[in-house]
């Protein structure tokens, strides 16, 4: 029987009622309470803040470092390039480690490395030590981004993933915006070493809170959160104490069931040495490659804009280091606003498609998205968001050349920041939807391509400005971002078919192994 068409704007009430009814056959996605989920998301957001913050925070101190080591600013900039190389590589290792062993051990290892590197950076006295320790600092902090998206996938269903991904994405993008401001203040009033002591202190505080209170969330370790791990490196002291109290009250039958489940989870969770190639393999999937390319073109545009701001704003408006660093704040405000607004847009569009199709809206239970057009539900808002961002980005260089009022480029920065962060947030959410069994690994692949290509683009942006002029440079980068639109259309049209083909192929591979 053909489906009866509804007039535009009319919602089928029967389908809406069906969509709102939970399926009893679908298991609960997570047993963590709402307050626990909020704490987990808050800690994850703070963790994701460290990597981009460390990458940008000492931009204002580059001249001071060059003078201290009696070297060129080009050599100091090399420490930024090596940082971005490790920023792309480290998540491919730590993401896989987190997916196979647990989020807690992966986070703790990364922050111990990061803590030690910052102490070294604050006390070192040679350029070689600066270069090596910046690599170590990046290796320690960069895995937190991929791990963070994995944690969100652990605790949030697709129906409400948008509102939880928003803060994490905002943390990733807010740091490059406020990092130079913090670094400029510290370098000007306390000296450049204070930058690394500041990072050491906030890392130490975070690591102490995380180690004591943060529960393990990896589904391969704790399932839906009801299984308390027995390994010392995956269970928090608070979690261990609560488990002991619960065990005293549990019956023998309940205890037996728990031990049986623990044995089953341990069998699935055999330690494997992290292999970065596992993340790269995801790039062979058409839908993953398209999403990652869109993320990359989007981030190249924004990061290049942020990278050249000190030079351009200093030349046009005669700003000093501190004044330029304050001009990054509109992007920071945009990041926070995009986290809130875009998360609501994502969840609204998901609900709209679910109601239209009579698909259950589950906030506590996991869902099979095999027959749901998740690509359209996630990507449709981007057909508006990306063009709006381009309207502000394409003329940015010419606006600066005309030396207009400072308010104009600051407003353009706000619009570009909002649209770029909203786009990145949406695409990352879709990537988690497409690869729910290995979210951190998928995000690591995205981070690898994004960091390496964005690092290359940042390395040549000054030559582009000199050779092409300010206006044509930003116009070219805007056209690069505009290439996302046909890729979005292709993903919306063919993504569901590619997803079905991948599922069939994976099922066949499992049968052959059996």
N, C-alpha and C positions, 0 to 999 in steps of 0.2 A: 504494500500500500504506500502511495506517495505521501511524503510528509506534508502536512497542511501548512501553508505559508502564513506567517503573521505579518500584519501591516508594520511598516517601519516604526521603530520606537516602542512597539508593544511587546511585553514579556509574557510568555506562556506561564500562567499561574501554576498549572499542574507540574510543569517542568521545574519551576522555582521551588515548589514544595519537595519534589523528588531530590533536587540538588542539595537541599538543606538537611536531608535525612541521612545520618551516618550509616555506612554499611557495616553490619555486624560481622561480616566475613573478613573485613579488613583489619589487620592487627593495629593496636595502638602504636603510633609512630615513636612517642617518647613518654616515659613516666616522670620525667622531670616536671616539677611544678612551674607555674608561670613565673614566680619570683626567682626560682633557680635558673630558668631559661634567661631571664633578664640579667642575672648576675653573670652567667656564662657569656652572653652576648657583650656585656660591658667589658669583661676581661679580654675577650677576643678583639674587640674594637681597640682597646688600649694597646694590645700586643701588635696589631697591624700598623700602629702609629710609628713604631720604632724604626722600621727600615727606611721609609721615605723621609722621615725626620732626620735621620743620620746622614742621608745622602745630600740633603740641601742645607743643613743647619750651619755649615761652616763656609758657605759661599761668601758672606761678607768679610770673612777673615782671610780670604785668599791673598790679598796684597800683604797683609801682616806676615803670613806664613812664608811668602816668597822673600820678603825682607829678612826674616829670621834665618832661613836656610841659605840666603844669598844665592837664590836661583830665580829662574823666570816663572811668570805666572803660567806659562804653557806647561812647565814641569809639574806645577801644583795641580793644574787641570787634569794631568794624567792620573792623579789619584781619584778623580771623579770618574774617569773612564774605567779604570780597573774596578772601582766600586760597583759600577753598573754591570760589568761583565759577571762578577760574582753574584750580583743581585738577580741576574737571570738564571745562573747555574744552580745556586744553592737550593732554591725551592724544588727543583727536580729531584734532589736527593732527600730533603727533609719532608717533602710532600708524600713521597712513596713510603718513607719511614713511618710517617704518621698514619697512613692508610693501612699499613700492615702490622704495626707494633702498638700503636696507640698515640693519641694526641699529647698526653702528659709527658712521656719521656722525650718526645720530639721537641716540645716547647722548652722543657728544662735544659736539654742539651744546647739548644740554640741560645738561650739567654745566659748560660754559663760562659759560652764562647764570647758572646757579645760583651758581657761584664768585664771579662779579662782583657779583651781588646781595647776597651775604653780606658781602663787603668793604664795600659801600655801607651796609648795615644796621649794621655795627659802627662806622662812622665818622660817620653822619648825625646832624644835630642839630635836625631839625624834624619835626613830626607829618606834614606833607605828604610829606616824603621817606620816612618810615616806611611810610606807606600805599602809595605807588607802588612802593617797593622790595620790600615784601611781595608785591605782585602779580607783580613780576619774579621773585622767589624761587620763587613757586608755579609760574609758567610754566616755569621751568627744571627744577624737580625732578619735577613731576607726570607728565610723560610717561614716566618710568622704569617705572611700574607696568604700563601697557599694553605697553610694549616688553618688559618682563620675561616676561609671559605669552607673548608672541610668540616669544621665544627658547626657552622650554621646549617650545613646539610644534615648533620647528625641530629639536630634538635628541632628543625623547622620543616613542616610539610610544604609542598609547592604552593598551597593555598595562602600561606602567610609568610612565605620566604622573603617577599619583597621588603616588608617592614623590618626584618632582622638583618637583611643584607645591606640595607641603607646605611646604618651606622658604621659597619665595617668598611664599606666603600668610601664613606666620608672620611674615615680615619686615614685611609690610604692617600686620599687626595688633599685632605686638610693639611697634612704635615708639610708637603712642599710649599704650601702657601704661607704658613706661619713659621716654618723652620728658619728662613732667612731673617725674620723679624727677631726671633729669640736669639739667634746667633749674633746678629748685629748688636743687640743690647749687651750680651755677655762679653763680646770681643771689645766693645768700646769702653766699657766700665770696669771689667775684671781681667781682660786679656784673653787671648785665643785658647789658652789651656783650660780656661773655665768652661768652655763649650763641652769638652770631653769629661770633665769632672761632673758637670750637670747631667750628662747622659749616664755616667756611672751611678750617680745617686738615684735617679728615677728608675734605672734598670734594677738596682738592688732592692728598692722598695717593692717594685712590681713582682720580682722573682720570689720574694719572701711571702707575699700575699698569695701568689699563684700556687706555690709549693704546698701551702697549708690548706687552702680552701677550695681550689679549683678541682671539680670532679672530672674523671675520665668520661669522654663522650663518644669515642670511636665505636661504631656499631659492631665492629669485628671483636671488640673487647667486652663491651657492656650491653650489647643488644639494644633494646629500647631504653636502657638506663636502669633497668631493674636488677641487673647482674652486677654485683660488687666484685671487682677483680681481686685476685689474691696476691699478684706480684707487687712487691714493694714499690716498683717504679711506675705503676699505673694507678695506684690507689692513693688518694690524699689522706692525711691524718684525720681530717674531719669525717671523710667517707668511711674510713676504717673504724672509727669510734662508733658511728651510727650503726654500722653493720654488726658490730659486736653486741650492741644493745638489742638490735632486732633479732639476732640469733638466739639470745637467751630466752626470748618470748616465742620463738618459732617451734612448731611441732617437729617430731622426727621425720614425718612425711614431707613437710615443707623443706627441711634441711636436706633431705635426700634429693629432692627435685633440684634444689639450688646447686648442689655439688655435681649432679649429673649435667646440668646446663653449663657449669663452669668448665667441666672436662670437655664438653662439646665445643665450646668457644675456644679453648686452648688448642684443640686439635686443628681448628681452622687457622689459628694465629701462629704459625711457625715463623720464627725470625728469619728474615731474608735481608741480606746486605742491600741497602738502597741502590737502585740502578737508575741513573738519570735517563737512560735510553727508553725506559718505560713511559716517561712523560712525552718524549719525542714521538713515540709510536702513535699517539693520539692524533697527531697532525695528518696521518693518512686518511682519517675520516673526513669526508667532504664538509659535513656540517660544522665539525670542530674547527677545521681550517678556515672556513668563512668567518665564523664568529671571532676567532683569534686575529684574523687580518683586520676586521673592522675595529676591534679593540685597539690594535696597534696603530692604525692610521689616525684614530681618534686621539690617542695619547701622544703621538708624535707632534700633532698640532699644538696641543696644550703645553707640553713640556718644552718645546722650542720657544714658545711665547714666553714662558716663565724664565727660561735660560738667558734670553737676550734683554730682559727688562732692565737690569742694572746698566747695561751699555746704552740702550736707547733712551731710557728715562733720564739718565745722567746727562746725555748730550742735549736732549730737547729742553729739559726743565732745570738743568744744573743742580740736580739733587745729589746729596752725599749718600754714603752707604746706609745710614739709618733711615733717611727719608725714602730711599728706594725700597728698603725692606718693608716699610709701612704700606707701600703700594701693592704688596701681595695680599693684603687683608681682604679685598673684595672677593678674591678667589676662595679664601677661607670661609667667608660668610656664605658664598654660593655652595660650597661643599656641604655645609651643615644643612642649608635649606633643601638642596637636592636630595639629601639622605632622607628627609622627612617626606617631601612632596612626591618624589619619584617612587618611593616605596608604596605609598598609598595608590598611586596611579597603576603600578604593577598589580597590586592585589585587586584593585577594582576591575581591571581589564580581565584578569583571570576569572573573577566571579561572573563577569558579564558573559564570557564564553561558556563557563560551566552551566549557568542558568539556561542559556540558549540551547545547549545540547542535552540538558537533563543530567549533567555529570555531577556526582556527589561532591559537595564542598566539605572537605575534611580538614580540620585544624589540629586534630590530635592523632589521626590515623594516617599511615602511609598510603599512597595511592599509586595505582598502575596507570601511567600516562600513555600507554600504548595506543589507545584509540582517541586520545585527546590532542587537539592541535596546539600544543604548548608553544610552538614556534610563533604562530600568529598571536596568541595571547600575550606573549612577552614583547614581540617586536613591533607591533602596530603603532604604539606611541612614538617610536623612534622616527617614523616617517614625518612627524611634526617637529620633534625635538632637534634632530640633526639640521634641517633647513634653517630653523631659527638661529642655531649656533653659527651657521655659515654666514648669515646676514651680518653678524657682528664680527666674524673672523676675517672674511675676505678683504674688507677695506681697512683693516687695522693698521697696516704699514703706511698707507697713504694718509690716514688720519694723523699719525705721529709726524709725518713729514710736513704736514701743514701747521704743526705746532699749535693745535687748537687747545681750548681749555682742558685742564687736567681731568675734569669731571667726565669728559667724553670717553677717553681710553679706559678710565676706571669702570665706567658702566659697561663698556664692551668686554672688559676682563670678567666682570661679574656674569654677563650672559654666556660668554664662552665657557667659563668655569662650571656654571650650572648645567649647561647642555652636555658638556664633555663628561662630567661626573655621572649625570643621569644615564647617559649612554653606556658608560662602563659598568655601572651598577646593573642595568638591565641585561646586558650581554653576559656578564658573569653569572647572573641568576639562571639564565637559559643554559649555560654550560653545565651548571650543577644539575639541572633538570635532565639533561641528556646523558650525563655520566654519574648517576647517583651512587654507584658502587665504588667509585674512585674519585671523589670530588677534589681532594687535595692534589692528586696527580694531574688531573685535567687543568686545574688552576695553575699548577706549576708550569705546564706546557705553555699556557697563555702568557705567564710571567716571563718565561724564557724568551719567547719571540718578541714580546713587547719591550723588554728591557734592552735586548741586544740591538734591535732596530732603532729604538728611540735613542739609545746611546750613540749609534752611528750618526743619526740625524742631528743630535746635539753637537757632535764633533764637527760637522760641516756647516752648521747654521751661520757662523760668522763669515765664512767664505761666500755663502749664498747672499748674505746681506751686502757684502762688498761688491760682488759680481753682478747681481741682479737688481740691486736696490731694495729698499725696505718694502715698498708697495708690492712689487712683483713677487718677492719672496713669500710674503704672507698670502698673496693670491694663489700662488702655486701650492702652498701647504693646504690652503682651503680646498682647492680642487682635489688634492689627495684625500682629504676627509670626505669630500662629496662622492668619491668612488664607493663609499659604503652603501649608498642608496641602491644601486643595482644588485649588490651582493645581498642586501636585506631582502629585496624582492625575491631573489633566487632561493634564499633560505626559507622564506615564508611559503613559497610554492612547492619546493621539493624536499624540505627538511623532514617532513613526516614519512615520506617514502624512503628516504635514506635511513632514517631511524629504524623502520620496519625491516629493511634489508640487513642492517647490522645485527638486529636481534635474531633474525633467522640464521645468519652466519654463525653467531656465537652459540646458539642452541645446537647447531650441527657440530661445532667443534667440541662441545661438551659431550655429545653423544659418541663422537669418534674416540674421545679419550676414555670414556666408560667402556 
